[in-house]
Amino acid sequence: MSVLKKYDKEIFEIIGREKSRQNNFLELIASENFTSKSILEATGSELTNKYAEGYPGKRYYGGCIHVDEAENLAISRAKELFKADYANVQPHSGSSANMGVFLAFLNPGDCIMGLDLSHGGHLTHGSKVSFSGQIYKAATFRVKKDSGLVDFDDLLKKAKECKPKIIICGASAYPRQVEFEKFRQIADEVGAFLHGDICHNSGLIAAEEHPSPFPHCHVVSTSTHKTLRGPRGGIILLGNDYENPFGLVAPKSGRVKMMSELIDGAVMPGIQGGPLMHVIAAKAVAFKEALDSSFKNYIKNVLKNAKCFADEFKSRDYNLISGGTDTHLVLIDLQNKNITGKTAEIALDKAGITANKNMVPYDPKSPFITSGIRIGAPAITTRGMGTDEVKNIVNLIDIVIKNHEDKSVIKNVRSQVKELTSAFPINGNE
Ligand code: DSN
């Protein structure tokens, strides 16, 4: 009998309902995935009880011998996985990781440059509603209207105007590989740091299906729960630039410090207190999984499924931003289908298909309505679904979009989704 069930039936039942939702719905949110049972076990372990402010061997509290072992393992595995020279595995999330990077290298009011949110960027890359657009002066670059690809001319022009201290490359809804080398050329031209936020593609990079951000990026951050399939959290990585190519000085002492020291200090005590040691242990497990050859196979299947999504949608006259994908996601412009992203998201949810409305570049609609939806392959691929299932899913999505006001059609799709999901139980791959 579950202890939680006995003690707190309400929470036990909420968890049960969420578990059942995850099992019975098709999860197509590009930034979500299903962890292994090993990762769930580490996340739910006694390591949650330990305060361990500081870093291995340099903690504020006693009794850290075992959490030190866990953190050292997470660090060495992260370095091996991403071929990095330094890793900080303490950020609580991708946003915290980015905050740590900015606090380490910037002063309030400095200029940062990232991809415009409405063109596929992230909130923490300079949006006004995030700390990144409030503490720092943010300038954004865009994608080209015709190709949907990053407009490097626009980036260079704006970078020369605003002289950013950091240029951030990486995105939340960009279906193509990030061209780190081109970003670095521009960063060098204007004397900026290049920060690669690889949160969406980190699994693809770990599996060597996408190019490494090193040696082009001076600093790299990622969340750990998207294509990387770990627990919710973030990490920061440095390549061999960690010695400090920009001669940065520590905020108080004025002493020239290594980039690694600045990042360590920015994450803890700069923005966080005690690290979540249970999550750090689970990150270590995720890195071990990602180092295994089976992970490469998983990522190959994610890419195959995403490509199949793209081909199937295109064959049904859906407009894809950039004309397709070479990542784990597709971004669909629904304007020729006379339905908004919001209406599509709601109708799909009723049919048991979870996706998110998303702005498309040059979107005439607000972020609350949007003209697009984003579809990702990582979670269904973890369940073991392949291209046959993807073809079936696109057919179901198409039916819902064409008949979004017809309750009986939606009900029929819902039962087909249940049939499909019950054939591919979560963790059925273990
Ligand atoms: N919320 C995340 C996404 O869905 O892309 C951004 O990291």
Residues whose N, C-alpha, C, O or C-beta is under 5 A from the ligand:
A	BS01	DSN	S31 S172
